[in-house]
Amino acid sequence: MKRKLFSNRYILLAVATAFLMFGSCQDDFTDRPSEDGISLDAYYSTNDQVISATNGMYSRTWFQMYNKFWWALEVGSGNMYSGSSDVSGLRTFSLNGSDPELVNGWSALWANVQQANMIINFLTDRVGPAVDQSVLDNTIGEAYFMRATAYFDLVRLWGPVPIIENPLDYTSNPYVNTNTVADIYKLITMDYLKAIDLLEAKTRGTTYANNGRVSKGSARAMLAKVYLYQKDYANAKAMAEEVINSGEFKLLGGDQLPTKSFGDLFTYGNNNNEESIFALQWKGDGNYGSANNCNTQFGFKDGDLSTSNASYAGVFGPGQEIFTLYSSTDKRKHETIMVAGDSYPSIKTTTGVGFTVPADKDLAQGSGGAIKKYCIGVVNGSTTGPIDNWAMMDNNTYVMRYAELLLIHAEAILGNAASTSDAAALSSINAVRRRAGLTDLTSITFDAIFLERRKELCFEGDYWFDLGRIDKTKAIEIISAQNRGDRYGARYYTPVYSEDHATNDFYMDYPDNEVAKNPKLLQDPVPYTFK
């Protein structure tokens, strides 16, 4: 994919239309402003109004990223397969800057950056004397968390992008250089540290309705991941251990919650469970882009038999490698993919409650199976929650789970070593494996952790980024060996990597329409001057 550059349309949009509005309190995300319709003149006289300021950033601002583009990355990684032209460009490494879903992903991330900027820069001056300082601090901490998370995606997908901390700084000169990857990671780290300082501490209890918002532990967990990407293993280990030792999060189906299971993670009734570090809080409200489209995008339809509430299903199916990824004893397989003969008694289809996956059917995209994660079936009262006019639902989408934090901890302890038998590293990775029904390991290598990450987080968006952070010769070898076709024919594609980014399939093209507006951005990235 050829490297291109972009303009500041979203920066200017955010200057004109920030997002501060009145709404509801605590973890009630039903009253949320749109991502581009908030007045700079809004005034906050109560705690509830301040708390509501970030509601939209738990869902709507992420929608165009997580509607299709996020899953298109799973196609690029080889985890998913799709023949649909709007989401299959990365399968053949033909994605370019004219792709509408690429543009959607880009714009969603900038919407998050700019709405966070509005809170960080302007909220303090727009609150009344009755607002508690702790409430104000927590809301600003959420904004720092969201900005860091958006920039983490931007830098991993596009590499150099502009650092914008206050869009009003660019009203007289909207042409802005991209900044270096190192400085973007510095900003991300600073933002998460600020979030840790400002956010409330939590313990994820059994009252799931109180668990939706991020906490100090959420920011520490995300920062551990950022440190890992930079190979700062000492800080990644230390940050992960703060989270582990806090006791805030637990594995569903792990030693502390044995009555739950891995499959329970992806049900509507377990939104905001004890394992959820950060999840998008979808809430259908009659507006397009407020709810979760995964039940339609995944699952399957065969004649009158369908798991979807829409007239179609299965835009994405499993990649061919996923059918052999799991051992027969791995409990995650049944809850990750659906294959012929698998039974799901609790899922309602268009023909009734409970079904067995039919044999000898094309299912999703001719893949020979279907995706089970996030597929919760035809609407069925409190089991699935409601649907909206677009057949979208209210089940959360994970951005990070505690299981990943444990795998980060194990990898950080391993560091650059060939292997480790460190007790703490083994404790973390084996907790994840035991939940899956697998035996404990007595020694681990990077390849073992890398494989465990793929199995645990399959269809959650991480494998593309995992391939992007390892040695590119190894990543190219892995991808080139993947059967990226469907059940009817094997297809193989080899990505290109270039150190100068002139041709680099591990980075996205900048959107064409943005490139045309800002010729200054054709220059090389420059260092950022932090204030």
PEGI-V916579 format. One record per residue. N is the residue number from 0. SS is DSSP state (H for helix, E for strand, C for the rest). PHI is phi in whole degrees, -180 to 180 (999 if undefined). Layout:
N SS PHI
N SS PHI
This chain:
0 C 999
1 E -70
2 C -75
3 C -136
4 C -131
5 C -133
6 C -110
7 C -105
8 H -55
9 H -74
10 H -65
11 H -68
12 H -58
13 H -71
14 H -63
15 H -76
16 C -136
17 C -75
18 C -129
19 C -83
20 C -138
21 C -78
22 C -174
23 C -98
24 C -118
25 C 51
26 C -95
27 C -86
28 C -101
29 C -76
30 C -109
31 C -130
32 C -71
33 C -71
34 C -78
35 C -142
36 C -137
37 C -119
38 C -91
39 C -67
40 C -91
41 C -61
42 C -129
43 E -114
44 C -103
45 C -129
46 H -60
47 H -60
48 H -66
49 H -67
50 H -57
51 H -72
52 H -60
53 H -98
54 H -53
55 H -63
56 H -81
57 H -94
58 C -159
59 H -57
60 H -66
61 H -96
62 H -58
63 H -70
64 H -80
65 H -99
66 H -71
67 H -139
68 H -62
69 H -58
70 H -78
71 H -63
72 H -67
73 H -67
74 H -64
75 H -62
76 H -77
77 C 96
78 C -69
79 E -114
80 E -127
81 C -153
82 C -99
83 C -70
84 C -63
85 C -80
86 C -132
87 C -109
88 H -61
89 H -73
90 H -62
91 C -108
92 C 58
93 C -112
94 C -64
95 C -140
96 C -71
97 C -93
98 C -70
99 H -62
100 H -72
101 H -62
102 H -61
103 H -63
104 H -63
105 H -59
106 H -67
107 H -64
108 H -66
109 H -70
110 H -60
111 H -66
112 H -59
113 H -75
114 H -68
115 H -60
116 H -59
117 H -65
118 H -68
119 H -61
120 H -91
121 H -125
122 C -65
123 H -56
124 H -80
125 H -121
126 E -113
127 C -87
128 C -68
129 C -82
130 C -80
131 C -70
132 H -61
133 H -64
134 H -70
135 H -61
136 H -60
137 H -63
138 H -66
139 H -66
140 H -61
141 H -61
142 H -64
143 H -61
144 H -61
145 H -67
146 H -64
147 H -62
148 H -66
149 H -65
150 H -68
151 H -63
152 H -68
153 H -59
154 H -71
155 H -74
156 H -92
157 H -114
158 C 75
159 C -64
160 C -139
161 C -71
162 C -91
163 C -121
164 C -95
165 C -145
166 H -63
167 H -67
168 H -68
169 H -119
170 C -67
171 C -88
172 C -147
173 C -78
174 C -90
175 C -128
176 C -67
177 C -73
178 E -114
179 C -68
180 H -59
181 H -61
182 H -73
183 H -64
184 H -65
185 H -64
186 H -62
187 H -58
188 H -63
189 H -60
190 H -66
191 H -65
192 H -63
193 H -65
194 H -63
195 H -59
196 H -68
197 H -97
198 C -72
199 C -75
200 C -82
201 C -138
202 C -122
203 C -76
204 C -95
205 C -84
206 C -87
207 H -63
208 H -62
209 H -94
210 C -101
211 C -71
212 C -87
213 C -74
214 C -138
215 H -56
216 H -64
217 H -61
218 H -67
219 H -63
220 H -65
221 H -65
222 H -67
223 H -59
224 H -67
225 H -62
226 H -61
227 H -61
228 H -62
229 C -92
230 C 61
231 C -89
232 H -68
233 H -64
234 H -72
235 H -62
236 H -63
237 H -62
238 H -68
239 H -62
240 H -69
241 H -61
242 H -67
243 H -60
244 H -72
245 H -70
246 C 73
247 C -66
248 C -115
249 C -143
250 C -80
251 C -67
252 C 85
253 C -84
254 C -60
255 C -86
256 C -132
257 C -70
258 C -82
259 C -100
260 C -149
261 C -57
262 H -63
263 H -64
264 H -58
265 H -110
266 C -107
267 H -60
268 H -66
269 H -108
270 C -52
271 C 62
272 C -77
273 C -66
274 C -90
275 E -77
276 E -88
277 E -152
278 E -136
279 E -76
280 C -102
281 C -70
282 C -144
283 C -61
284 C -134
285 C 91
286 C -108
287 C -64
288 C 95
289 C -104
290 C -126
291 E -97
292 C -94
293 H -64
294 H -60
295 H -83
296 H -64
297 C -103
298 C 68
299 C -154
300 E -140
301 E -140
302 C 63
303 C -82
304 E -92
305 E -151
306 C -94
307 C -101
308 C -85
309 C -98
310 C -81
311 C -141
312 C -162
313 C 66
314 C -64
315 C -122
316 E -129
317 E -67
318 C -68
319 H -61
320 H -65
321 H -70
322 H -66
323 H -116
324 C -71
325 C -101
326 C -75
327 C -66
328 C -95
329 C -81
330 C -66
331 H -71
332 H -59
333 H -63
334 H -97
335 H -109
336 E -128
337 E -110
338 C -129
339 C -51
340 C 95
341 C -69
342 E -114
343 E -133
344 E -61
345 E -91
346 E -86
347 E -90
348 E -112
349 C -70
350 C -109
351 E 139
352 E -83
353 E 86
354 E -158
355 E -115
356 C -62
357 C -70
358 C -90
359 C 57
360 C -122
361 C -67
362 C 54
363 H -80
364 H 59
365 H 66
366 C -79
367 C 94
368 C -165
369 E -150
370 E -89
371 C -91
372 C -54
373 C 69
374 C -92
375 C -114
376 C 92
377 C -65
378 C -50
379 C -149
380 H 58
381 H -71
382 H -66
383 C -111
384 C 77
385 C -81
386 E -123
387 C -106
388 C -68
389 C -108
390 C 64
391 C -91
392 E -130
393 C -104
394 C -74
395 C -65
396 E -116
397 E -74
398 E -98
399 E -154
400 E -120
401 H -62
402 H -58
403 H -67
404 H -59
405 H -65
406 H -70
407 H -62
408 H -60
409 H -63
410 H -68
411 H -65
412 H -67
413 H -60
414 C 58
415 C -93
416 C -72
417 C -72
418 C -161
419 E -149
420 C -117
421 C -56
422 H -64
423 H -68
424 H -62
425 H -65
426 H -60
427 H -70
428 H -70
429 H -73
430 H -63
431 H -68
432 H -69
433 H -62
434 H -59
435 C -84
436 C 85
437 C -102
438 C -77
439 C -70
440 C -91
441 C -108
442 C -157
443 E -133
444 C -118
445 H -61
446 H -60
447 H -67
448 H -68
449 H -60
450 H -67
451 H -64
452 H -61
453 H -63
454 H -69
455 H -70
456 H -106
457 C -55
458 C 69
459 C -115
460 C 96
461 C -93
462 H -68
463 H -59
464 H -71
465 H -61
466 H -65
467 H -74
468 H -98
469 C -94
470 C -51
471 H -69
472 H -62
473 H -69
474 H -62
475 H -65
476 H -62
477 H -64
478 H -67
479 H -63
480 C -87
481 C -76
482 C -80
483 C -100
484 C -101
485 E -110
486 C -68
487 C -95
488 E -171
489 C -77
490 C -139
491 C -131
492 C -139
493 C -118
494 C -73
495 C -113
496 C -128
497 C -135
498 C -63
499 C -88
500 C 67
501 C -61
502 E -137
503 C -155
504 C -76
505 C -91
506 C -119
507 C -81
508 C -72
509 C -72
510 C -58
511 H -58
512 H -66
513 H -82
514 H -60
515 C -68
516 C -98
517 C -142
518 H -62
519 H -61
520 H -77
521 H -74
522 C -76
523 C -65
524 C -62
525 E -121
526 C -63
527 C -100
528 C -93
529 C -79
530 C -81
